[in-house]
Amino acid sequence: MNELQQLAHDVRGFATEVRKLGYSVFPSRCENDFLELSERMTRRVEGIDHQVNLSPAPASLSR
C-alpha cells in the first residue's frame, strides 16, 4: 500500500470513529474525543504533506 492509499485508509477509519462519536450518548466525553481525533488527523496529514514537500521535484522534460 503506497502512502496515499494508506492515508485514504486512515482517514476512512477516522471518519468512522467521528461518526460513532456523533451518535454517542455521552456528550460531556465526546468533546474531548473529537479534539483528540482532530489532532490525530491533523498530525497524519501534516506528516504526509511534509514528506511530499521534501521529495525531490520530478526532472523536467527537455525538448
Phi and psi restraints in degrees (value plus and minus 20) as a CYANA .aco file:
   2 ASN   PHI     -99.5   -59.5
   2 ASN   PSI     154.4   194.4
   3 GLU   PHI     -79.0   -39.0
   3 GLU   PSI     -63.3   -23.3
   4 LEU   PHI     -86.6   -46.6
   4 LEU   PSI     -61.0   -21.0
   5 GLN   PHI     -84.2   -44.2
   5 GLN   PSI     -60.6   -20.6
   6 GLN   PHI     -83.9   -43.9
   6 GLN   PSI     -61.4   -21.4
   7 LEU   PHI     -81.1   -41.1
   7 LEU   PSI     -65.4   -25.4
   8 ALA   PHI     -81.0   -41.0
   8 ALA   PSI     -61.9   -21.9
   9 HIS   PHI     -81.9   -41.9
   9 HIS   PSI     -66.2   -26.2
  10 ASP   PHI     -81.9   -41.9
  10 ASP   PSI     -64.8   -24.8
  11 VAL   PHI     -83.9   -43.9
  11 VAL   PSI     -58.2   -18.2
  12 ARG   PHI     -80.8   -40.8
  12 ARG   PSI     -62.8   -22.8
  13 GLY   PHI     -82.9   -42.9
  13 GLY   PSI     -62.7   -22.7
  14 PHE   PHI     -83.4   -43.4
  14 PHE   PSI     -60.5   -20.5
  15 ALA   PHI     -82.1   -42.1
  15 ALA   PSI     -58.6   -18.6
  16 THR   PHI     -83.4   -43.4
  16 THR   PSI     -62.2   -22.2
  17 GLU   PHI     -82.8   -42.8
  17 GLU   PSI     -62.7   -22.7
  18 VAL   PHI     -80.4   -40.4
  18 VAL   PSI     -63.3   -23.3
  19 ARG   PHI     -80.5   -40.5
  19 ARG   PSI     -65.2   -25.2
  20 LYS   PHI     -82.0   -42.0
  20 LYS   PSI     -61.5   -21.5
  21 LEU   PHI     -84.2   -44.2
  21 LEU   PSI     -55.9   -15.9
  22 GLY   PHI     -82.6   -42.6
  22 GLY   PSI     -49.3    -9.3
  23 TYR   PHI    -114.7   -74.7
  23 TYR   PSI     -17.2    22.8
  24 SER   PHI     -84.6   -44.6
  24 SER   PSI     129.9   169.9
  25 VAL   PHI    -118.5   -78.5
  25 VAL   PSI      -8.7    31.3
  26 PHE   PHI    -136.9   -96.9
  26 PHE   PSI      55.0    95.0
  27 PRO   PHI     -79.2   -39.2
  27 PRO   PSI     -54.4   -14.4
  28 SER   PHI     -88.4   -48.4
  28 SER   PSI     -49.2    -9.2
  29 ARG   PHI    -101.7   -61.7
  29 ARG   PSI     -51.5   -11.5
  30 CYS   PHI     -81.8   -41.8
  30 CYS   PSI     -59.0   -19.0
  31 GLU   PHI     -76.7   -36.7
  31 GLU   PSI     -66.4   -26.4
  32 ASN   PHI     -83.3   -43.3
  32 ASN   PSI     -61.9   -21.9
  33 ASP   PHI     -82.9   -42.9
  33 ASP   PSI     -60.9   -20.9
  34 PHE   PHI     -82.7   -42.7
  34 PHE   PSI     -62.4   -22.4
  35 LEU   PHI     -83.6   -43.6
  35 LEU   PSI     -64.2   -24.2
  36 GLU   PHI     -83.1   -43.1
  36 GLU   PSI     -63.4   -23.4
  37 LEU   PHI     -84.5   -44.5
  37 LEU   PSI     -60.9   -20.9
  38 SER   PHI     -80.7   -40.7
  38 SER   PSI     -62.2   -22.2
  39 GLU   PHI     -82.8   -42.8
  39 GLU   PSI     -62.7   -22.7
  40 ARG   PHI     -80.9   -40.9
  40 ARG   PSI     -64.2   -24.2
  41 MET   PHI     -83.4   -43.4
  41 MET   PSI     -63.9   -23.9
  42 THR   PHI     -83.3   -43.3
  42 THR   PSI     -65.5   -25.5
  43 ARG   PHI     -81.6   -41.6
  43 ARG   PSI     -59.9   -19.9
  44 ARG   PHI     -84.6   -44.6
  44 ARG   PSI     -66.8   -26.8
  45 VAL   PHI     -86.6   -46.6
  45 VAL   PSI     -61.2   -21.2
  46 GLU   PHI     -83.1   -43.1
  46 GLU   PSI     -56.4   -16.4
  47 GLY   PHI     -82.9   -42.9
  47 GLY   PSI     -63.5   -23.5
  48 ILE   PHI     -86.5   -46.5
  48 ILE   PSI     -64.1   -24.1
  49 ASP   PHI     -81.0   -41.0
  49 ASP   PSI     -62.5   -22.5
  50 HIS   PHI     -82.2   -42.2
  50 HIS   PSI     -63.8   -23.8
  51 GLN   PHI     -84.0   -44.0
  51 GLN   PSI     -61.3   -21.3
  52 VAL   PHI     -85.1   -45.1
  52 VAL   PSI     -61.4   -21.4
  53 ASN   PHI     -88.5   -48.5
  53 ASN   PSI     -46.5    -6.5
  54 LEU   PHI    -105.1   -65.1
  54 LEU   PSI     -34.6     5.4
  55 SER   PHI     -87.8   -47.8
  55 SER   PSI     122.5   162.5
  56 PRO   PHI     -83.9   -43.9
  56 PRO   PSI     123.1   163.1
  57 ALA   PHI     -87.6   -47.6
  57 ALA   PSI     125.2   165.2
  58 PRO   PHI     -83.1   -43.1
  58 PRO   PSI     124.4   164.4
  59 ALA   PHI     -84.9   -44.9
  59 ALA   PSI     118.5   158.5
  60 SER   PHI     -96.3   -56.3
  60 SER   PSI     128.3   168.3
  61 LEU   PHI    -103.9   -63.9
  61 LEU   PSI     107.7   147.7
  62 SER   PHI    -116.2   -76.2
  62 SER   PSI     128.9   168.9
